[in-house]
């Protein structure tokens, strides 16, 4: 993430820069949502370590508590919950509505959020074009679900001037995958 953001920061002229987003698919909301969730803890440690490195100071990395967030369905009491993302429940609708309504704010380079954690953001309409990294921290067995997950990163990025980027050096999706995903991603890329 940091390397791609730095490359865009250094090589793209003002007005042509774009915000880099990374999407993490996680196995259980409980591994991220509470403050002591293990995935959240690991992310915080890794981000603070990388953000402190001299080579990334040109990016002026925002504080860790501002750069990551989760998009999850919620219970009636506001608690995040696991969701299959396929059923049309009120809780699912609220999570996906947030993704849809905050899109402009999410793509604004001044906004600090850069890392999105999701249990399932696969319903039609989830379209945030600047996802250039996907990390699968879940076990996905369904080929259709894998295609949908990769599809979240197969959108042409939008520059800060509102135009789409057709630069092949920017329009490159990086998938950090578990073993199950590795063979699938290779096969999909060949197709």
N, C-alpha and C positions, 0 to 999 in steps of 0.2 A: 504494500500500500504506500508506504513512505517513499519508496524509490520511484514509483509511477507518479505520485503527486509532485515530487521534486523535479522529475524530468519535464512534466507539463509546466510547472512553475518557471523553469529556466528556459524552455524552448518556445513556448507559445507567447505571442505578443499580447499585451493588455487588450481586453475585449474578446480575445480568442481563447483565453484560458477556460478551464472548466473544473468543476468540483469532482473529486474522485471519491466514490463510495465503495465500501466493501460490505458484502452481505454474508452473514454466518447463519447457516441452518443448524439448529441445535436439536438434540434428542428430546430434552424435557425442559419446559419453562422453568421448573424448579432449579435447574442448574445455572440459570442466569438471573432470574427475577429477584430473589432476595439479595440483599446486600452481600451476604456471605456465600452466594452461589459459586460453585467451583469454577465455572466458565467465566463468570464476571471477575473473580479474583485473578485468574490466569491472565485475562485480557488486561486488567489494570496493571499488573506487574510487567507484562511485555510492553505495553504502551509507554509506561513511564521510563523503562530502560531505553527503548528505541528513540523516543522523543527527546531524550536528554543528550543524544549523540550530536557532536558538532556539525556533521554533514547535513543535518536536518533543521538547523536553526533558522535558515532562510525561510522556512515554512511557518515560522512562529507557531509551533504546535499549541493548540488550545489545551486547557487543563483536562485531564483525563475524565473527570466527571461530566464534561460537556460534549465529548466526542463520540460517545456510544449510547445506544438506546435500543429498546426492544419493541417490536410490534407483535403483540400477542392478543388473542381473544381474552376477554375479562368476564368474571362472574358478576352477578348482580351486586355484590359488595365491593367491586372494583379490584378484586384479586386477579392476577394473570393466571391463565389456565392453559393446559395443553389443548390443542384443537387439531382436528384432521385437516381443516382448511377446505373441506369439500362440502360439508353440510351447511345449509344456509340458516344459521342460528343468529339470534340477536347479538350474542357475544362476538361471533365471527364478524358480523357486519360492522360492529363498532371498531374493531381493530383495522379492518380493511378501509373503512371510511377515513380513518386517521391517515393512512398511507396516501389515499387519494387526495384529501384536502390539503395536506401539508407538502405536496410535491414541489411547488415553487419555492417554499421556504427551505425544503430539504436540498434543492439544487443550488441555492444561493451560496456562493463561495464564502461569504461573510459568516454564514451560519456554521457553528462548530461541529454539528453532528456529521460524522464520516463513517461510522461503523454501525451497521444495523444487525441486530440479532433477532432471528425469527424462528418460531417453531413451524409455522406453515404460512407462507405468503404466496399461495399458488393459485388462488382463484383468478378468474379473468379480470383484467383491469389493473392488476398490480403492475405498474409500468413506471419504474423510476430508471430512466435511461443511463444514468452515470454509474451504474454498478459495473465495475471493471474487475473486481475480484469476488469470487464466491468460495467460501470455505465450508465444507460439509463436515459437521461434527455430529452427524446423525447416521443411522444405518437405514438407508433407503433401499428397499428390495424391488419396488415397482419401477419398471422401466419408464412408464408414463410420468411418474413423480420425478424421476431423475431428469427427464426431458424438461419438465416444467421448472425445476430448480435451475438448470442451466439456462433456460429461457429468460430468467430474470436478469441475466447479464448479456443477452443478445439484442440489445437495443443500441442504436447509434447515440453516442453521448451528445449532450447539449452544452454548447459553449455559453459563457456569460452574456454574450450578445444575442442569445436566443436561437442561433443557427446550429445545425447538426454538424458534427465533426466527421469527415470522411477520411481522416488521416489514419492509415493502416498501423502506424506505430502507437497511436492512442487507442484505436478500436481493436484492442486485443484483450480477450477475456482470459483471466488467469483463474483456473479452478484448482483449489487445494483440496484434494479428495482423499478419502479413506480407500482401503484396498478394493472394496466392492465397487467403488465409483471409478477407479482408475481404468479398468478394462472398458467400462461403459463409455467414459469420456474419450478414450482413444478411438473406439469404434465410431462414435458420433462424429468426431473430427474427420475421420476417414470418409464418412458418408458425405 
